[in-house]
Amino acid sequence: MSGENYRSATKSHDPGWNDPPPIPTSHKPRAGGAKADKKQEEHAAPAAEDSLPEREEMIGQIRTVFDGYVQQLEESRRANVQKRIDLLYDQWAKGTLPEQLEALIYRLSAALLDEDDVRANVLHRTIVCDHGGKCAQWAPMLRQLIFVLQLRNEQTKPVVADQIVQPL
């Protein structure tokens, strides 16, 4: 075989129809990337200016909100959910949770307190995806609390009589 059929990537040549495009050397943000990143940051974690209360105040609100939602669950689910939520409280008391995870849990409790199921879902997803190893035992039970809120919000939505549009 001759070497003339094989060209090195370092040699300059006219690109063929199937050659990959050249890699740009400048680091420009992708179109729409900054907007998408900013939007995701707004939903996942509020701006850094939002000061969090002290740890004891945070766990106080978390306990109040979570325990209130546990009481709204079906009787058959309460014991299991409370047992898992108690695991969260134990990890909090021992100080084994990262500060970022504690802040997310606090913000989740605030979303439940504000009855904002969309924000609660986003925060729950962030907790599970970013801290799955630390919260694998109790994070699925937080989802049960969000289900209670979603059910309550669906029941309190006003029903519009003319939801079906007449065809032309």
BATORPA-174732 format. One record per atom (N, C-alpha, C, O, CB): residue in three letters; z, x, y; atom name. Coordinates in steps of 0.02 Angstrom, whole numbers, plus 50000, padded with zeros to 5 digits. Glycine has a CB too. Layout:
aa/Z/X/Y/at
Ala/Z/X/Y/CA
...
***
This chain:
aa/Z/X/Y/at
Met/50000/50042/49941/N
Met/50000/50000/50000/CA
Met/50000/50043/50062/C
Met/50032/50096/50065/O
Met/50060/49953/50000/CB
Ser/49965/50020/50109/N
Ser/49963/50058/50171/CA
Ser/50013/50029/50220/C
Ser/50028/49969/50217/O
Ser/49892/50059/50201/CB
Gly/50037/50070/50265/N
Gly/50086/50049/50314/CA
Gly/50056/50011/50372/C
Gly/50093/49984/50413/O
Gly/50122/50108/50340/CB
Glu/49990/50007/50375/N
Glu/49959/49973/50433/CA
Glu/49967/49898/50430/C
Glu/49962/49865/50482/O
Glu/49886/49990/50437/CB
Asn/49979/49869/50373/N
Asn/49988/49797/50368/CA
Asn/50059/49774/50386/C
Asn/50071/49715/50400/O
Asn/49971/49774/50298/CB
Tyr/50105/49821/50386/N
Tyr/50174/49804/50400/CA
Tyr/50194/49835/50467/C
Tyr/50192/49895/50476/O
Tyr/50222/49828/50343/CB
Arg/50212/49791/50512/N
Arg/50230/49816/50579/CA
Arg/50305/49812/50587/C
Arg/50338/49765/50565/O
Arg/50194/49776/50634/CB
Ser/50331/49860/50618/N
Ser/50402/49862/50633/CA
Ser/50417/49816/50691/C
Ser/50375/49806/50736/O
Ser/50426/49934/50648/CB
Ala/50476/49787/50691/N
Ala/50496/49743/50746/CA
Ala/50504/49782/50811/C
Ala/50502/49753/50865/O
Ala/50560/49707/50729/CB
Thr/50514/49847/50805/N
Thr/50523/49887/50866/CA
Thr/50457/49906/50898/C
Thr/50456/49924/50957/O
Thr/50563/49949/50850/CB
Lys/50402/49904/50861/N
Lys/50336/49921/50889/CA
Lys/50311/49862/50929/C
Lys/50321/49804/50912/O
Lys/50286/49939/50833/CB
Ser/50278/49877/50983/N
Ser/50251/49823/51024/CA
Ser/50184/49801/50994/C
Ser/50143/49842/50973/O
Ser/50242/49845/51098/CB
His/50175/49737/50993/N
His/50112/49709/50968/CA
His/50105/49639/50997/C
His/50152/49611/51025/O
His/50112/49707/50889/CB
Asp/50046/49613/50991/N
Asp/50034/49545/51014/CA
Asp/50067/49497/50964/C
Asp/50055/49502/50904/O
Asp/49958/49530/51022/CB
Pro/50108/49451/50988/N
Pro/50141/49405/50942/CA
Pro/50091/49358/50909/C
Pro/50043/49335/50940/O
Pro/50195/49365/50977/CB
Gly/50103/49344/50847/N
Gly/50061/49297/50810/CA
Gly/50086/49226/50819/C
Gly/50137/49214/50852/O
Gly/50060/49315/50735/CB
Trp/50050/49179/50790/N
Trp/50068/49108/50799/CA
Trp/50135/49091/50768/C
Trp/50167/49043/50789/O
Trp/50014/49065/50770/CB
Asn/50156/49129/50717/N
Asn/50219/49112/50683/CA
Asn/50276/49161/50699/C
Asn/50328/49158/50667/O
Asn/50208/49111/50610/CB
Asp/50267/49205/50747/N
Asp/50321/49250/50767/CA
Asp/50373/49211/50807/C
Asp/50355/49167/50847/O
Asp/50293/49309/50809/CB
Pro/50436/49226/50797/N
Pro/50488/49190/50835/CA
Pro/50483/49208/50909/C
Pro/50459/49262/50927/O
Pro/50558/49207/50807/CB
Pro/50505/49163/50952/N
Pro/50503/49178/51023/CA
Pro/50551/49234/51040/C
Pro/50601/49244/51005/O
Pro/50519/49115/51065/CB
Pro/50537/49270/51093/N
Pro/50582/49324/51111/CA
Pro/50650/49296/51133/C
Pro/50654/49242/51161/O
Pro/50552/49367/51169/CB
Ile/50703/49333/51119/N
Ile/50770/49312/51136/CA
Ile/50782/49331/51209/C
Ile/50776/49390/51227/O
Ile/50824/49344/51088/CB
Pro/50801/49283/51251/N
Pro/50813/49300/51321/CA
Pro/50876/49343/51327/C
Pro/50924/49334/51290/O
Pro/50820/49235/51364/CB
Thr/50874/49388/51374/N
Thr/50931/49434/51383/CA
Thr/50982/49406/51431/C
Thr/51040/49428/51430/O
Thr/50907/49501/51407/CB
Ser/50963/49359/51474/N
Ser/51013/49331/51520/CA
Ser/51051/49275/51485/C
Ser/51024/49243/51440/O
Ser/50978/49304/51585/CB
His/51112/49264/51506/N
His/51155/49214/51476/CA
His/51159/49153/51522/C
His/51209/49143/51556/O
His/51225/49241/51462/CB
Lys/51106/49114/51522/N
Lys/51106/49053/51563/CA
Lys/51135/48996/51522/C
Lys/51123/48994/51461/O
Lys/51034/49037/51587/CB
Pro/51172/48951/51553/N
Pro/51197/48893/51515/CA
Pro/51140/48848/51495/C
Pro/51091/48840/51532/O
Pro/51250/48854/51555/CB
Arg/51147/48817/51437/N
Arg/51096/48771/51415/CA
Arg/51094/48711/51460/C
Arg/51143/48694/51494/O
Arg/51109/48750/51342/CB
Ala/51037/48678/51461/N
Ala/51029/48619/51502/CA
Ala/51076/48565/51476/C
Ala/51074/48548/51417/O
Ala/50956/48594/51502/CB
Gly/51117/48538/51519/N
Gly/51163/48485/51500/CA
Gly/51225/48511/51465/C
Gly/51271/48472/51453/O
Gly/51128/48437/51457/CB
Gly/51228/48574/51450/N
Gly/51285/48602/51414/CA
Gly/51348/48601/51455/C
Gly/51402/48584/51430/O
Gly/51270/48672/51392/CB
Ala/51343/48618/51518/N
Ala/51401/48619/51561/CA
Ala/51429/48548/51571/C
Ala/51489/48537/51571/O
Ala/51384/48650/51629/CB
Lys/51383/48500/51578/N
Lys/51406/48431/51588/CA
Lys/51440/48406/51524/C
Lys/51492/48373/51528/O
Lys/51346/48385/51606/CB
Ala/51411/48420/51467/N
Ala/51440/48397/51404/CA
Ala/51508/48430/51392/C
Ala/51555/48397/51370/O
Ala/51393/48412/51345/CB
Asp/51513/48495/51407/N
Asp/51577/48530/51398/CA
Asp/51630/48500/51445/C
Asp/51687/48490/51424/O
Asp/51569/48605/51411/CB
Lys/51610/48487/51507/N
Lys/51658/48460/51555/CA
Lys/51681/48391/51534/C
Lys/51741/48375/51539/O
Lys/51627/48457/51625/CB
Lys/51635/48349/51510/N
Lys/51653/48282/51488/CA
Lys/51700/48285/51429/C
Lys/51748/48246/51426/O
Lys/51589/48242/51470/CB
Gln/51687/48330/51382/N
Gln/51730/48336/51323/CA
Gln/51800/48360/51344/C
Gln/51850/48336/51317/O
Gln/51699/48384/51272/CB
Glu/51804/48406/51391/N
Glu/51868/48431/51414/CA
Glu/51908/48375/51448/C
Glu/51969/48372/51441/O
Glu/51859/48489/51461/CB
Glu/51874/48331/51485/N
Glu/51908/48277/51519/CA
Glu/51942/48231/51469/C
Glu/51997/48208/51481/O
Glu/51860/48238/51563/CB
His/51908/48218/51413/N
His/51936/48172/51364/CA
His/51988/48205/51320/C
His/52040/48175/51305/O
His/51881/48143/51320/CB
Ala/51976/48266/51301/N
Ala/52021/48299/51253/CA
Ala/52086/48321/51285/C
Ala/52140/48306/51260/O
Ala/51986/48358/51222/CB
Ala/52082/48356/51340/N
Ala/52142/48380/51373/CA
Ala/52135/48374/51448/C
Ala/52088/48401/51477/O
Ala/52156/48453/51353/CB
Pro/52181/48338/51480/N
Pro/52177/48332/51552/CA
Pro/52182/48401/51586/C
Pro/52200/48450/51554/O
Pro/52232/48286/51578/CB
Ala/52165/48402/51649/N
Ala/52162/48465/51687/CA
Ala/52229/48502/51683/C
Ala/52282/48472/51672/O
Ala/52143/48452/51760/CB
Ala/52227/48566/51694/N
Ala/52286/48608/51689/CA
Ala/52338/48590/51742/C
Ala/52396/48607/51734/O
Ala/52267/48681/51694/CB
Glu/52317/48557/51796/N
Glu/52364/48539/51848/CA
Glu/52415/48488/51823/C
Glu/52470/48482/51851/O
Glu/52328/48511/51909/CB
Asp/52397/48450/51771/N
Asp/52443/48401/51744/CA
Asp/52502/48439/51713/C
Asp/52495/48471/51660/O
Asp/52409/48355/51691/CB
Ser/52559/48434/51745/N
Ser/52616/48470/51718/CA
Ser/52650/48427/51665/C
Ser/52657/48366/51673/O
Ser/52666/48488/51775/CB
Leu/52670/48459/51614/N
Leu/52704/48424/51559/CA
Leu/52779/48427/51572/C
Leu/52804/48475/51601/O
Leu/52686/48456/51490/CB
Pro/52815/48375/51550/N
Pro/52888/48378/51557/CA
Pro/52917/48429/51509/C
Pro/52881/48459/51470/O
Pro/52919/48308/51545/CB
Glu/52981/48437/51511/N
Glu/53015/48484/51466/CA
Glu/53009/48458/51394/C
Glu/52996/48399/51382/O
Glu/53089/48492/51484/CB
Arg/53017/48505/51347/N
Arg/53009/48488/51276/CA
Arg/53053/48430/51254/C
Arg/53030/48387/51216/O
Arg/53026/48549/51233/CB
Glu/53114/48427/51278/N
Glu/53160/48374/51258/CA
Glu/53137/48306/51284/C
Glu/53143/48255/51250/O
Glu/53232/48388/51283/CB
Glu/53110/48305/51345/N
Glu/53083/48243/51372/CA
Glu/53021/48222/51334/C
Glu/53010/48162/51321/O
Glu/53067/48251/51447/CB
Met/52980/48271/51315/N
Met/52919/48256/51278/CA
Met/52936/48225/51211/C
Met/52907/48173/51193/O
Met/52877/48320/51267/CB
Ile/52982/48255/51173/N
Ile/52998/48228/51107/CA
Ile/53033/48161/51114/C
Ile/53027/48118/51070/O
Ile/53042/48277/51067/CB
Gly/53069/48151/51168/N
Gly/53101/48086/51179/CA
Gly/53049/48031/51186/C
Gly/53055/47977/51156/O
Gly/53145/48088/51242/CB
Gln/52997/48044/51227/N
Gln/52944/47994/51235/CA
Gln/52905/47985/51170/C
Gln/52889/47929/51150/O
Gln/52896/48014/51291/CB
Ile/52891/48040/51136/N
Ile/52853/48036/51073/CA
Ile/52891/47993/51023/C
Ile/52862/47950/50991/O
Ile/52841/48107/51045/CB
Arg/52956/48005/51015/N
Arg/52996/47966/50968/CA
Arg/52996/47892/50986/C
Arg/52988/47849/50943/O
Arg/53068/47993/50966/CB
Thr/53006/47878/51049/N
Thr/53009/47808/51072/CA
Thr/52943/47772/51057/C
Thr/52943/47717/51029/O
Thr/53025/47804/51147/CB
Val/52888/47804/51076/N
Val/52822/47772/51067/CA
Val/52804/47767/50994/C
Val/52786/47713/50970/O
Val/52768/47812/51105/CB
Phe/52809/47822/50957/N
Phe/52788/47822/50887/CA
Phe/52832/47773/50846/C
Phe/52806/47735/50805/O
Phe/52793/47892/50858/CB
Asp/52898/47775/50856/N
Asp/52942/47731/50818/CA
Asp/52928/47657/50835/C
Asp/52933/47614/50791/O
Asp/53015/47748/50831/CB
Gly/52911/47644/50898/N
Gly/52893/47575/50917/CA
Gly/52831/47552/50881/C
Gly/52827/47494/50859/O
Gly/52884/47571/50991/CB
Tyr/52781/47595/50875/N
Tyr/52720/47577/50840/CA
Tyr/52732/47571/50765/C
Tyr/52701/47528/50732/O
Tyr/52666/47628/50854/CB
Val/52775/47612/50737/N
Val/52791/47607/50666/CA
Val/52820/47539/50650/C
Val/52805/47509/50598/O
Val/52839/47663/50643/CB
Gln/52862/47513/50695/N
Gln/52893/47447/50684/CA
Gln/52842/47391/50686/C
Gln/52855/47336/50661/O
Gln/52947/47435/50737/CB
Gln/52783/47403/50715/N
Gln/52731/47352/50718/CA
Gln/52685/47353/50657/C
Gln/52643/47309/50649/O
Gln/52690/47361/50781/CB
Leu/52695/47403/50614/N
Leu/52654/47407/50553/CA
Leu/52677/47355/50502/C
Leu/52731/47326/50508/O
Leu/52659/47478/50522/CB
Glu/52634/47344/50452/N
Glu/52653/47300/50397/CA
Glu/52714/47329/50362/C
Glu/52723/47390/50359/O
Glu/52594/47291/50347/CB
Glu/52755/47285/50337/N
Glu/52818/47306/50304/CA
Glu/52805/47356/50247/C
Glu/52844/47402/50238/O
Glu/52855/47245/50276/CB
Ser/52752/47346/50210/N
Ser/52737/47389/50152/CA
Ser/52719/47460/50173/C
Ser/52727/47506/50133/O
Ser/52681/47359/50111/CB
Arg/52695/47471/50233/N
Arg/52674/47538/50255/CA
Arg/52727/47575/50294/C
Arg/52724/47636/50300/O
Arg/52612/47531/50298/CB
Arg/52776/47539/50322/N
Arg/52824/47570/50368/CA
Arg/52860/47630/50340/C
Arg/52863/47682/50373/O
Arg/52874/47519/50388/CB
Ala/52887/47625/50279/N
Ala/52928/47679/50251/CA
Ala/52887/47743/50243/C
Ala/52910/47797/50261/O
Ala/52957/47658/50183/CB
Asn/52827/47738/50217/N
Asn/52785/47797/50207/CA
Asn/52765/47828/50273/C
Asn/52767/47889/50281/O
Asn/52723/47779/50166/CB
Val/52745/47786/50321/N
Val/52725/47812/50386/CA
Val/52784/47845/50421/C
Val/52777/47899/50449/O
Val/52695/47756/50431/CB
Gln/52842/47812/50419/N
Gln/52901/47841/50452/CA
Gln/52921/47908/50420/C
Gln/52941/47954/50454/O
Gln/52960/47792/50448/CB
Lys/52914/47913/50353/N
Lys/52930/47975/50318/CA
Lys/52885/48032/50343/C
Lys/52908/48088/50354/O
Lys/52922/47966/50242/CB
Arg/52820/48017/50352/N
Arg/52773/48068/50375/CA
Arg/52785/48085/50449/C
Arg/52781/48144/50468/O
Arg/52701/48044/50366/CB
Ile/52801/48035/50490/N
Ile/52815/48048/50560/CA
Ile/52879/48090/50567/C
Ile/52884/48132/50611/O
Ile/52822/47981/50599/CB
Asp/52927/48079/50522/N
Asp/52987/48120/50522/CA
Asp/52972/48193/50508/C
Asp/53007/48237/50533/O
Asp/53037/48093/50470/CB
Leu/52920/48207/50469/N
Leu/52899/48276/50458/CA
Leu/52877/48308/50524/C
Leu/52891/48366/50537/O
Leu/52842/48279/50406/CB
Leu/52841/48269/50564/N
Leu/52821/48293/50630/CA
Leu/52882/48308/50672/C
Leu/52886/48361/50704/O
Leu/52777/48240/50666/CB
Tyr/52931/48263/50673/N
Tyr/52992/48274/50712/CA
Tyr/53029/48336/50688/C
Tyr/53056/48373/50729/O
Tyr/53039/48212/50706/CB
Asp/53031/48348/50623/N
Asp/53064/48407/50596/CA
Asp/53029/48471/50619/C
Asp/53062/48519/50639/O
Asp/53066/48404/50520/CB
Gln/52962/48471/50616/N
Gln/52925/48530/50639/CA
Gln/52937/48542/50713/C
Gln/52943/48599/50735/O
Gln/52850/48523/50624/CB
Trp/52941/48488/50751/N
Trp/52953/48494/50823/CA
Trp/53022/48525/50835/C
Trp/53029/48570/50876/O
Trp/52947/48425/50858/CB
Ala/53072/48499/50800/N
Ala/53141/48523/50809/CA
Ala/53148/48596/50790/C
Ala/53186/48633/50822/O
Ala/53189/48480/50767/CB
Lys/53113/48617/50738/N
Lys/53116/48687/50716/CA
Lys/53076/48733/50761/C
Lys/53083/48794/50757/O
Lys/53092/48693/50644/CB
Gly/53032/48705/50802/N
Gly/52992/48746/50847/CA
Gly/52933/48779/50813/C
Gly/52909/48831/50836/O
Gly/53034/48798/50879/CB
Thr/52910/48750/50758/N
Thr/52855/48781/50721/CA
Thr/52786/48758/50744/C
Thr/52735/48784/50720/O
Thr/52862/48767/50647/CB
Leu/52783/48711/50790/N
Leu/52719/48687/50815/CA
Leu/52697/48728/50875/C
Leu/52739/48744/50918/O
Leu/52723/48612/50833/CB
Pro/52633/48746/50880/N
Pro/52609/48781/50939/CA
Pro/52616/48737/51001/C
Pro/52614/48676/50997/O
Pro/52536/48803/50930/CB
Glu/52624/48768/51059/N
Glu/52632/48731/51121/CA
Glu/52573/48686/51135/C
Glu/52581/48630/51159/O
Glu/52642/48779/51180/CB
Gln/52513/48710/51120/N
Gln/52453/48669/51131/CA
Gln/52454/48606/51088/C
Gln/52435/48552/51112/O
Gln/52389/48710/51115/CB
Leu/52477/48611/51026/N
Leu/52483/48553/50983/CA
Leu/52536/48505/51008/C
Leu/52527/48444/51007/O
Leu/52498/48575/50911/CB
Glu/52592/48532/51031/N
Glu/52644/48490/51059/CA
Glu/52618/48451/51119/C
Glu/52633/48392/51127/O
Glu/52705/48532/51080/CB
Ala/52579/48484/51162/N
Ala/52550/48451/51220/CA
Ala/52502/48395/51199/C
Ala/52501/48342/51230/O
Ala/52513/48501/51265/CB
Leu/52462/48408/51147/N
Leu/52416/48357/51123/CA
Leu/52453/48296/51094/C
Leu/52433/48239/51105/O
Leu/52369/48386/51070/CB
Ile/52506/48309/51058/N
Ile/52546/48254/51030/CA
Ile/52577/48214/51086/C
Ile/52578/48152/51084/O
Ile/52601/48281/50983/CB
Tyr/52602/48248/51137/N
Tyr/52631/48212/51194/CA
Tyr/52578/48170/51229/C
Tyr/52591/48112/51247/O
Tyr/52662/48263/51244/CB
Arg/52519/48198/51239/N
Arg/52465/48160/51271/CA
Arg/52443/48101/51228/C
Arg/52424/48048/51254/O
Arg/52405/48205/51285/CB
Leu/52445/48109/51162/N
Leu/52430/48053/51117/CA
Leu/52482/47998/51126/C
Leu/52464/47939/51128/O
Leu/52428/48077/51044/CB
Ser/52545/48016/51131/N
Ser/52596/47965/51141/CA
Ser/52587/47931/51209/C
Ser/52598/47871/51215/O
Ser/52667/47997/51137/CB
Ala/52565/47969/51260/N
Ala/52551/47938/51325/CA
Ala/52492/47890/51321/C
Ala/52493/47837/51352/O
Ala/52537/47992/51377/CB
Ala/52441/47908/51282/N
Ala/52384/47863/51273/CA
Ala/52405/47799/51237/C
Ala/52382/47744/51255/O
Ala/52327/47898/51233/CB
Leu/52448/47805/51187/N
Leu/52473/47746/51153/CA
Leu/52516/47703/51200/C
Leu/52514/47642/51199/O
Leu/52514/47766/51091/CB
Leu/52555/47737/51242/N
Leu/52597/47702/51291/CA
Leu/52554/47665/51342/C
Leu/52571/47609/51363/O
Leu/52644/47751/51327/CB
Asp/52498/47696/51362/N
Asp/52451/47664/51409/CA
Asp/52404/47615/51375/C
Asp/52364/47582/51408/O
Asp/52410/47718/51445/CB
Glu/52410/47609/51309/N
Glu/52367/47566/51268/CA
Glu/52293/47583/51275/C
Glu/52250/47538/51279/O
Glu/52379/47493/51287/CB
Asp/52279/47648/51278/N
Asp/52210/47673/51283/CA
Asp/52188/47699/51215/C
Asp/52200/47757/51198/O
Asp/52205/47729/51338/CB
Asp/52157/47655/51176/N
Asp/52139/47674/51108/CA
Asp/52083/47726/51105/C
Asp/52080/47765/51058/O
Asp/52119/47614/51069/CB
Val/52038/47726/51154/N
Val/51983/47774/51154/CA
Val/52011/47845/51165/C
Val/51994/47891/51128/O
Val/51932/47757/51210/CB
Arg/52054/47852/51214/N
Arg/52085/47918/51227/CA
Arg/52128/47939/51168/C
Arg/52129/47998/51149/O
Arg/52127/47916/51293/CB
Ala/52164/47892/51138/N
Ala/52205/47908/51079/CA
Ala/52162/47933/51021/C
Ala/52182/47981/50987/O
Ala/52245/47846/51057/CB
Asn/52104/47903/51010/N
Asn/52059/47926/50957/CA
Asn/52034/47996/50971/C
Asn/52031/48038/50926/O
Asn/52000/47878/50950/CB
Val/52016/48010/51033/N
Val/51990/48076/51051/CA
Val/52045/48129/51040/C
Val/52032/48182/51013/O
Val/51966/48078/51125/CB
Leu/52105/48113/51062/N
Leu/52161/48161/51054/CA
Leu/52178/48170/50980/C
Leu/52193/48226/50959/O
Leu/52223/48136/51093/CB
His/52177/48117/50942/N
His/52191/48123/50870/CA
His/52139/48168/50836/C
His/52157/48210/50795/O
His/52192/48054/50836/CB
Arg/52076/48158/50854/N
Arg/52023/48199/50825/CA
Arg/52033/48273/50844/C
Arg/52023/48317/50802/O
Arg/51953/48175/50848/CB
Thr/52053/48285/50905/N
Thr/52065/48354/50927/CA
Thr/52124/48384/50889/C
Thr/52120/48442/50868/O
Thr/52079/48355/51002/CB
Ile/52176/48346/50880/N
Ile/52234/48370/50842/CA
Ile/52214/48389/50771/C
Ile/52231/48443/50747/O
Ile/52290/48317/50840/CB
Val/52177/48345/50738/N
Val/52158/48357/50668/CA
Val/52109/48415/50662/C
Val/52116/48456/50617/O
Val/52127/48294/50638/CB
Cys/52061/48418/50707/N
Cys/52010/48471/50702/CA
Cys/52036/48539/50722/C
Cys/52021/48589/50689/O
Cys/51950/48453/50744/CB
Asp/52075/48542/50775/N
Asp/52097/48607/50801/CA
Asp/52160/48633/50767/C
Asp/52172/48694/50766/O
Asp/52109/48602/50874/CB
His/52201/48589/50739/N
His/52265/48610/50710/CA
His/52276/48581/50641/C
His/52332/48562/50624/O
His/52322/48589/50756/CB
Gly/52224/48576/50602/N
Gly/52227/48544/50536/CA
Gly/52279/48574/50490/C
Gly/52311/48537/50452/O
Gly/52161/48547/50504/CB
Gly/52288/48639/50492/N
Gly/52335/48671/50447/CA
Gly/52407/48653/50462/C
Gly/52448/48649/50417/O
Gly/52327/48745/50451/CB
Lys/52423/48644/50525/N
Lys/52492/48628/50545/CA
Lys/52509/48555/50538/C
Lys/52568/48537/50533/O
Lys/52503/48650/50617/CB
Cys/52459/48511/50539/N
Cys/52473/48439/50542/CA
Cys/52445/48400/50483/C
Cys/52440/48339/50486/O
Cys/52446/48411/50606/CB
Ala/52426/48433/50430/N
Ala/52394/48399/50373/CA
Ala/52439/48347/50341/C
Ala/52414/48297/50314/O
Ala/52373/48450/50321/CB
Gln/52505/48356/50344/N
Gln/52550/48309/50311/CA
Gln/52562/48246/50351/C
Gln/52573/48192/50322/O
Gln/52616/48342/50297/CB
Trp/52559/48251/50418/N
Trp/52577/48193/50459/CA
Trp/52522/48166/50503/C
Trp/52528/48110/50528/O
Trp/52635/48210/50500/CB
Ala/52469/48203/50515/N
Ala/52416/48180/50561/CA
Ala/52381/48117/50537/C
Ala/52364/48074/50579/O
Ala/52364/48235/50570/CB
Pro/52368/48108/50472/N
Pro/52337/48045/50451/CA
Pro/52379/47984/50468/C
Pro/52352/47929/50478/O
Pro/52324/48047/50376/CB
Met/52445/47992/50471/N
Met/52488/47935/50487/CA
Met/52484/47918/50561/C
Met/52496/47860/50580/O
Met/52560/47951/50468/CB
Leu/52466/47966/50603/N
Leu/52456/47950/50674/CA
Leu/52398/47901/50681/C
Leu/52397/47860/50727/O
Leu/52443/48014/50716/CB
Arg/52351/47907/50636/N
Arg/52293/47862/50637/CA
Arg/52315/47790/50626/C
Arg/52286/47743/50653/O
Arg/52242/47883/50583/CB
Gln/52367/47780/50585/N
Gln/52393/47713/50573/CA
Gln/52420/47682/50638/C
Gln/52413/47622/50649/O
Gln/52448/47715/50520/CB
Leu/52450/47724/50680/N
Leu/52476/47699/50744/CA
Leu/52419/47678/50790/C
Leu/52424/47629/50827/O
Leu/52520/47752/50779/CB
Ile/52365/47716/50788/N
Ile/52306/47700/50829/CA
Ile/52274/47635/50804/C
Ile/52249/47596/50844/O
Ile/52254/47758/50827/CB
Phe/52275/47624/50738/N
Phe/52248/47562/50711/CA
Phe/52287/47501/50738/C
Phe/52258/47449/50752/O
Phe/52251/47562/50634/CB
Val/52353/47508/50744/N
Val/52394/47454/50772/CA
Val/52371/47439/50843/C
Val/52363/47380/50861/O
Val/52469/47473/50771/CB
Leu/52360/47491/50882/N
Leu/52338/47481/50951/CA
Leu/52269/47450/50954/C
Leu/52258/47404/50993/O
Leu/52338/47548/50988/CB
Gln/52223/47474/50912/N
Gln/52155/47446/50912/CA
Gln/52156/47372/50893/C
Gln/52120/47331/50923/O
Gln/52110/47485/50864/CB
Leu/52196/47354/50844/N
Leu/52201/47284/50823/CA
Leu/52229/47242/50880/C
Leu/52204/47187/50893/O
Leu/52245/47278/50760/CB
Arg/52280/47267/50913/N
Arg/52310/47230/50969/CA
Arg/52259/47222/51026/C
Arg/52255/47169/51056/O
Arg/52373/47265/50994/CB
Asn/52222/47275/51041/N
Asn/52172/47271/51095/CA
Asn/52116/47223/51078/C
Asn/52090/47188/51122/O
Asn/52143/47340/51109/CB
Glu/52096/47221/51015/N
Glu/52043/47174/50994/CA
Glu/52067/47102/51000/C
Glu/52028/47058/51018/O
Glu/52021/47188/50922/CB
Gln/52130/47090/50986/N
Gln/52156/47022/50989/CA
Gln/52166/46999/51061/C
Gln/52163/46939/51074/O
Gln/52222/47019/50952/CB
Thr/52177/47045/51107/N
Thr/52189/47025/51176/CA
Thr/52127/47026/51220/C
Thr/52130/47005/51278/O
Thr/52240/47071/51207/CB
Lys/52071/47048/51192/N
Lys/52008/47047/51231/CA
Lys/51988/46975/51243/C
Lys/51994/46933/51199/O
Lys/51952/47085/51194/CB
Pro/51965/46960/51304/N
Pro/51943/46892/51317/CA
Pro/51878/46878/51279/C
Pro/51834/46920/51275/O
Pro/51931/46881/51393/CB
Val/51875/46819/51251/N
Val/51816/46799/51212/CA
Val/51768/46764/51260/C
Val/51785/46716/51293/O
Val/51835/46752/51153/CB
Val/51707/46790/51263/N
Val/51655/46761/51305/CA
Val/51617/46710/51264/C
Val/51595/46724/51208/O
Val/51608/46816/51333/CB
Ala/51610/46649/51291/N
Ala/51580/46594/51254/CA
Ala/51506/46606/51241/C
Ala/51481/46588/51187/O
Ala/51589/46530/51291/CB
Asp/51470/46634/51288/N
Asp/51398/46641/51282/CA
Asp/51379/46713/51264/C
Asp/51341/46745/51300/O
Asp/51363/46621/51347/CB
Gln/51405/46737/51208/N
Gln/51388/46805/51188/CA
Gln/51320/46809/51155/C
Gln/51289/46862/51154/O
Gln/51441/46832/51140/CB
Ile/51295/46754/51128/N
Ile/51230/46754/51096/CA
Ile/51178/46738/51149/C
Ile/51182/46687/51184/O
Ile/51227/46702/51038/CB
Val/51130/46781/51155/N
Val/51078/46772/51205/CA
Val/51022/46730/51174/C
Val/51002/46742/51117/O
Val/51050/46840/51230/CB
Gln/50998/46682/51211/N
Gln/50944/46639/51187/CA
Gln/50878/46678/51186/C
Gln/50862/46711/51235/O
Gln/50938/46576/51231/CB
Pro/50841/46676/51130/N
Pro/50776/46712/51128/CA
Pro/50725/46679/51174/C
Pro/50731/46620/51191/O
Pro/50749/46714/51055/CB
Leu/50677/46718/51195/N
Leu/50625/46692/51240/CA
Leu/50577/46647/51205/C
Leu/50530/46622/51236/O
Leu/50587/46749/51271/CB
***
